[in-house]
């Protein structure tokens, strides 16, 4: 999906990465790990919050 978007709008990935403090896109496993943590017993006391997995984009 991202490749097709970049084909239609050349350079969009580089522009987005430049605006992210980590200067890269997330690896799918990084997103999956955050979701797995939320589904695990380790997050049992977490309520009413937004877990941003965005590489610091909204920091």
Biopython code that builds the backbone (N, CA, C, O; Angstrom):
import numpy as np
from Bio.PDB.StructureBuilder import StructureBuilder

atoms = [
    (1, "UNK", "N", (0.824, -1.177, 0.000)),
    (1, "UNK", "CA", (0.000, 0.000, 0.000)),
    (1, "UNK", "C", (0.880, 1.256, 0.000)),
    (1, "UNK", "O", (0.631, 2.204, -0.746)),
    (2, "UNK", "N", (1.898, 1.244, 0.840)),
    (2, "UNK", "CA", (2.780, 2.409, 0.924)),
    (2, "UNK", "C", (3.565, 2.569, -0.373)),
    (2, "UNK", "O", (3.773, 3.686, -0.847)),
    (3, "UNK", "N", (3.998, 1.454, -0.940)),
    (3, "UNK", "CA", (4.727, 1.534, -2.213)),
    (3, "UNK", "C", (3.857, 2.139, -3.307)),
    (3, "UNK", "O", (4.318, 2.978, -4.081)),
    (4, "UNK", "N", (2.600, 1.713, -3.368)),
    (4, "UNK", "CA", (1.681, 2.269, -4.374)),
    (4, "UNK", "C", (1.473, 3.754, -4.134)),
    (4, "UNK", "O", (1.435, 4.532, -5.086)),
    (5, "UNK", "N", (1.339, 4.160, -2.873)),
    (5, "UNK", "CA", (1.165, 5.574, -2.541)),
    (5, "UNK", "C", (2.391, 6.371, -2.981)),
    (5, "UNK", "O", (2.265, 7.466, -3.530)),
    (6, "UNK", "N", (3.576, 5.814, -2.736)),
    (6, "UNK", "CA", (4.803, 6.497, -3.130)),
    (6, "UNK", "C", (4.941, 6.549, -4.654)),
    (6, "UNK", "O", (5.485, 7.512, -5.194)),
    (7, "UNK", "N", (4.452, 5.521, -5.347)),
    (7, "UNK", "CA", (4.483, 5.543, -6.815)),
    (7, "UNK", "C", (3.597, 6.655, -7.362)),
    (7, "UNK", "O", (3.943, 7.309, -8.345)),
    (8, "UNK", "N", (2.445, 6.864, -6.714)),
    (8, "UNK", "CA", (1.513, 7.910, -7.141)),
    (8, "UNK", "C", (1.976, 9.306, -6.723)),
    (8, "UNK", "O", (1.701, 10.291, -7.407)),
    (9, "UNK", "N", (2.674, 9.379, -5.604)),
    (9, "UNK", "CA", (3.174, 10.650, -5.072)),
    (9, "UNK", "C", (4.651, 10.484, -4.735)),
    (9, "UNK", "O", (5.004, 10.331, -3.566)),
    (10, "UNK", "N", (5.512, 10.511, -5.738)),
    (10, "UNK", "CA", (6.940, 10.255, -5.489)),
    (10, "UNK", "C", (7.514, 11.149, -4.389)),
    (10, "UNK", "O", (7.299, 12.361, -4.366)),
    (11, "UNK", "N", (8.250, 10.506, -3.480)),
    (11, "UNK", "CA", (8.898, 11.236, -2.400)),
    (11, "UNK", "C", (8.071, 11.379, -1.141)),
    (11, "UNK", "O", (8.557, 11.927, -0.151)),
    (12, "UNK", "N", (6.815, 10.897, -1.148)),
    (12, "UNK", "CA", (5.945, 11.076, 0.026)),
    (12, "UNK", "C", (6.510, 10.358, 1.251)),
    (12, "UNK", "O", (6.435, 10.881, 2.363)),
    (13, "UNK", "N", (7.069, 9.177, 1.058)),
    (13, "UNK", "CA", (7.621, 8.429, 2.194)),
    (13, "UNK", "C", (8.784, 9.196, 2.816)),
    (13, "UNK", "O", (8.878, 9.295, 4.039)),
    (14, "UNK", "N", (9.658, 9.732, 1.995)),
    (14, "UNK", "CA", (10.791, 10.496, 2.516)),
    (14, "UNK", "C", (10.319, 11.744, 3.255)),
    (14, "UNK", "O", (10.878, 12.100, 4.292)),
    (15, "UNK", "N", (9.298, 12.404, 2.729)),
    (15, "UNK", "CA", (8.776, 13.605, 3.403)),
    (15, "UNK", "C", (8.159, 13.250, 4.747)),
    (15, "UNK", "O", (8.368, 13.958, 5.732)),
    (16, "UNK", "N", (7.406, 12.167, 4.797)),
    (16, "UNK", "CA", (6.809, 11.744, 6.061)),
    (16, "UNK", "C", (7.877, 11.332, 7.065)),
    (16, "UNK", "O", (7.795, 11.684, 8.241)),
    (17, "UNK", "N", (8.874, 10.592, 6.607)),
    (17, "UNK", "CA", (9.961, 10.183, 7.506)),
    (17, "UNK", "C", (10.721, 11.389, 8.043)),
    (17, "UNK", "O", (11.157, 11.378, 9.194)),
    (18, "UNK", "N", (10.883, 12.413, 7.242)),
    (18, "UNK", "CA", (11.590, 13.617, 7.679)),
    (18, "UNK", "C", (10.830, 14.341, 8.788)),
    (18, "UNK", "O", (11.434, 15.066, 9.579)),
    (19, "UNK", "N", (9.522, 14.153, 8.852)),
    (19, "UNK", "CA", (8.705, 14.816, 9.871)),
    (19, "UNK", "C", (8.565, 13.992, 11.147)),
    (19, "UNK", "O", (7.984, 14.459, 12.127)),
    (20, "UNK", "N", (9.091, 12.775, 11.140)),
    (20, "UNK", "CA", (9.005, 11.886, 12.293)),
    (20, "UNK", "C", (10.333, 11.919, 13.045)),
    (20, "UNK", "O", (11.384, 11.747, 12.427)),
    (21, "UNK", "N", (10.316, 12.138, 14.368)),
    (21, "UNK", "CA", (11.565, 12.212, 15.115)),
    (21, "UNK", "C", (12.494, 11.005, 14.936)),
    (21, "UNK", "O", (13.713, 11.168, 14.970)),
    (22, "UNK", "N", (11.957, 9.820, 14.749)),
    (22, "UNK", "CA", (12.817, 8.651, 14.549)),
    (22, "UNK", "C", (13.313, 8.534, 13.112)),
    (22, "UNK", "O", (14.140, 7.674, 12.809)),
    (23, "UNK", "N", (12.816, 9.386, 12.234)),
    (23, "UNK", "CA", (13.260, 9.478, 10.831)),
    (23, "UNK", "C", (13.069, 8.185, 10.036)),
    (23, "UNK", "O", (13.832, 7.897, 9.113)),
    (24, "UNK", "N", (12.048, 7.411, 10.400)),
    (24, "UNK", "CA", (11.755, 6.182, 9.665)),
    (24, "UNK", "C", (10.313, 5.772, 9.911)),
    (24, "UNK", "O", (9.659, 6.255, 10.836)),
    (25, "UNK", "N", (9.836, 4.879, 9.070)),
    (25, "UNK", "CA", (8.512, 4.291, 9.256)),
    (25, "UNK", "C", (8.605, 3.162, 10.270)),
    (25, "UNK", "O", (9.680, 2.610, 10.507)),
    (26, "UNK", "N", (7.493, 2.835, 10.850)),
    (26, "UNK", "CA", (7.463, 1.723, 11.800)),
    (26, "UNK", "C", (7.597, 0.404, 11.062)),
    (26, "UNK", "O", (7.115, 0.244, 9.940)),
    (27, "UNK", "N", (8.249, -0.518, 11.704)),
    (27, "UNK", "CA", (8.266, -1.888, 11.228)),
    (27, "UNK", "C", (6.940, -2.512, 11.666)),
    (27, "UNK", "O", (6.504, -2.261, 12.789)),
    (28, "UNK", "N", (6.292, -3.302, 10.838)),
    (28, "UNK", "CA", (5.012, -3.898, 11.255)),
    (28, "UNK", "C", (5.091, -4.619, 12.594)),
    (28, "UNK", "O", (4.118, -4.622, 13.348)),
    (29, "UNK", "N", (6.224, -5.227, 12.902)),
    (29, "UNK", "CA", (6.369, -5.913, 14.179)),
    (29, "UNK", "C", (6.315, -4.943, 15.358)),
    (29, "UNK", "O", (5.861, -5.315, 16.440)),
    (30, "UNK", "N", (6.768, -3.717, 15.165)),
    (30, "UNK", "CA", (6.707, -2.724, 16.242)),
    (30, "UNK", "C", (5.256, -2.392, 16.592)),
    (30, "UNK", "O", (4.918, -2.224, 17.763)),
    (31, "UNK", "N", (4.419, -2.300, 15.591)),
    (31, "UNK", "CA", (2.992, -2.049, 15.829)),
    (31, "UNK", "C", (2.352, -3.271, 16.479)),
    (31, "UNK", "O", (1.568, -3.147, 17.421)),
    (32, "UNK", "N", (2.695, -4.453, 15.966)),
    (32, "UNK", "CA", (2.136, -5.688, 16.507)),
    (32, "UNK", "C", (2.523, -5.883, 17.972)),
    (32, "UNK", "O", (1.710, -6.354, 18.766)),
    (33, "UNK", "N", (3.749, -5.527, 18.335)),
    (33, "UNK", "CA", (4.188, -5.677, 19.723)),
    (33, "UNK", "C", (3.379, -4.784, 20.666)),
    (33, "UNK", "O", (3.045, -5.196, 21.777)),
    (34, "UNK", "N", (3.068, -3.573, 20.228)),
    (34, "UNK", "CA", (2.253, -2.681, 21.058)),
    (34, "UNK", "C", (0.844, -3.247, 21.230)),
    (34, "UNK", "O", (0.288, -3.207, 22.328)),
    (35, "UNK", "N", (0.273, -3.769, 20.160)),
    (35, "UNK", "CA", (-1.059, -4.376, 20.244)),
    (35, "UNK", "C", (-1.034, -5.608, 21.145)),
    (35, "UNK", "O", (-1.942, -5.809, 21.952)),
    (36, "UNK", "N", (-0.001, -6.427, 21.009)),
    (36, "UNK", "CA", (0.117, -7.627, 21.842)),
    (36, "UNK", "C", (0.232, -7.258, 23.314)),
    (36, "UNK", "O", (-0.348, -7.926, 24.169)),
    (37, "UNK", "N", (0.970, -6.204, 23.611)),
    (37, "UNK", "CA", (1.099, -5.765, 25.005)),
    (37, "UNK", "C", (-0.262, -5.335, 25.558)),
    (37, "UNK", "O", (-0.622, -5.688, 26.681)),
    (38, "UNK", "N", (-1.013, -4.571, 24.759)),
    (38, "UNK", "CA", (-2.330, -4.143, 25.220)),
    (38, "UNK", "C", (-3.267, -5.327, 25.469)),
    (38, "UNK", "O", (-4.133, -5.266, 26.342)),
    (39, "UNK", "N", (-3.093, -6.387, 24.710)),
    (39, "UNK", "CA", (-3.929, -7.577, 24.870)),
    (39, "UNK", "C", (-3.443, -8.505, 25.967)),
    (39, "UNK", "O", (-4.125, -9.467, 26.318)),
    (40, "UNK", "N", (-2.265, -8.223, 26.509)),
    (40, "UNK", "CA", (-1.681, -9.122, 27.507)),
    (40, "UNK", "C", (-2.063, -8.719, 28.925)),
    (40, "UNK", "O", (-2.620, -7.646, 29.160)),
    (41, "UNK", "N", (-1.750, -9.608, 29.861)),
    (41, "UNK", "CA", (-1.967, -9.322, 31.281)),
    (41, "UNK", "C", (-1.065, -8.207, 31.788)),
    (41, "UNK", "O", (-1.356, -7.602, 32.819)),
    (42, "UNK", "N", (0.010, -7.927, 31.091)),
    (42, "UNK", "CA", (0.942, -6.875, 31.520)),
    (42, "UNK", "C", (0.306, -5.486, 31.447)),
    (42, "UNK", "O", (0.785, -4.558, 32.098)),
    (43, "UNK", "N", (-0.741, -5.334, 30.682)),
    (43, "UNK", "CA", (-1.401, -4.028, 30.585)),
    (43, "UNK", "C", (-2.730, -4.022, 31.350)),
    (43, "UNK", "O", (-3.594, -3.188, 31.079)),
    (44, "UNK", "N", (-2.895, -4.931, 32.288)),
    (44, "UNK", "CA", (-4.175, -5.090, 32.976)),
    (44, "UNK", "C", (-4.613, -3.860, 33.772)),
    (44, "UNK", "O", (-5.799, -3.722, 34.068)),
    (45, "UNK", "N", (-3.703, -2.981, 34.121)),
    (45, "UNK", "CA", (-4.055, -1.795, 34.909)),
    (45, "UNK", "C", (-4.132, -0.542, 34.045)),
    (45, "UNK", "O", (-4.303, 0.560, 34.567)),
    (46, "UNK", "N", (-4.011, -0.695, 32.750)),
    (46, "UNK", "CA", (-4.068, 0.435, 31.817)),
    (46, "UNK", "C", (-5.521, 0.656, 31.411)),
    (46, "UNK", "O", (-6.172, -0.250, 30.891)),
    (47, "UNK", "N", (-6.020, 1.859, 31.650)),
    (47, "UNK", "CA", (-7.387, 2.203, 31.259)),
    (47, "UNK", "C", (-7.430, 3.634, 30.766)),
    (47, "UNK", "O", (-6.660, 4.482, 31.216)),
    (48, "UNK", "N", (-8.327, 3.894, 29.849)),
    (48, "UNK", "CA", (-8.614, 5.259, 29.416)),
    (48, "UNK", "C", (-7.433, 6.048, 28.888)),
    (48, "UNK", "O", (-7.303, 7.232, 29.199)),
    (49, "UNK", "N", (-6.586, 5.441, 28.115)),
    (49, "UNK", "CA", (-5.445, 6.152, 27.560)),
    (49, "UNK", "C", (-5.269, 5.793, 26.091)),
    (49, "UNK", "O", (-5.777, 4.777, 25.619)),
    (50, "UNK", "N", (-4.556, 6.630, 25.395)),
    (50, "UNK", "CA", (-4.214, 6.373, 24.006)),
    (50, "UNK", "C", (-2.740, 6.002, 23.970)),
    (50, "UNK", "O", (-1.891, 6.770, 24.422)),
    (51, "UNK", "N", (-2.440, 4.840, 23.439)),
    (51, "UNK", "CA", (-1.061, 4.416, 23.303)),
    (51, "UNK", "C", (-0.610, 4.785, 21.898)),
    (51, "UNK", "O", (-0.970, 4.123, 20.924)),
    (52, "UNK", "N", (0.161, 5.823, 21.805)),
    (52, "UNK", "CA", (0.621, 6.279, 20.485)),
    (52, "UNK", "C", (1.884, 5.520, 20.100)),
    (52, "UNK", "O", (2.903, 5.584, 20.788)),
    (53, "UNK", "N", (1.797, 4.821, 19.012)),
    (53, "UNK", "CA", (2.925, 4.091, 18.460)),
    (53, "UNK", "C", (3.241, 4.766, 17.143)),
    (53, "UNK", "O", (2.957, 4.239, 16.068)),
    (54, "UNK", "N", (3.847, 5.964, 17.252)),
    (54, "UNK", "CA", (4.001, 6.823, 16.075)),
    (54, "UNK", "C", (5.420, 7.365, 15.883)),
    (54, "UNK", "O", (5.626, 8.311, 15.123)),
    (55, "UNK", "N", (6.385, 6.773, 16.565)),
    (55, "UNK", "CA", (7.759, 7.208, 16.392)),
    (55, "UNK", "C", (8.017, 8.626, 16.868)),
    (55, "UNK", "O", (8.995, 9.253, 16.460)),
    (56, "UNK", "N", (7.148, 9.134, 17.726)),
    (56, "UNK", "CA", (7.321, 10.470, 18.260)),
    (56, "UNK", "C", (6.697, 11.565, 17.414)),
    (56, "UNK", "O", (6.938, 12.746, 17.663)),
    (57, "UNK", "N", (5.898, 11.196, 16.418)),
    (57, "UNK", "CA", (5.308, 12.184, 15.511)),
    (57, "UNK", "C", (4.418, 13.196, 16.227)),
    (57, "UNK", "O", (4.318, 14.346, 15.800)),
    (58, "UNK", "N", (3.783, 12.783, 17.292)),
    (58, "UNK", "CA", (2.897, 13.698, 18.031)),
    (58, "UNK", "C", (3.514, 14.191, 19.330)),
    (58, "UNK", "O", (2.820, 14.744, 20.183)),
    (59, "UNK", "N", (4.793, 13.994, 19.477)),
    (59, "UNK", "CA", (5.478, 14.395, 20.719)),
    (59, "UNK", "C", (5.550, 15.905, 20.825)),
    (59, "UNK", "O", (6.089, 16.431, 21.799)),
]
sb = StructureBuilder()
sb.init_structure("model")
sb.init_model(0)
sb.init_chain("A")
sb.init_seg("    ")
for serial, (resi, resn, name, xyz) in enumerate(atoms, 1):
    if name == "N":
        sb.init_residue(resn, " ", resi, " ")
    sb.init_atom(name, np.array(xyz, "f"), 0.0, 1.0, " ", f" {name:<3s}", serial, name[0])
structure = sb.get_structure()
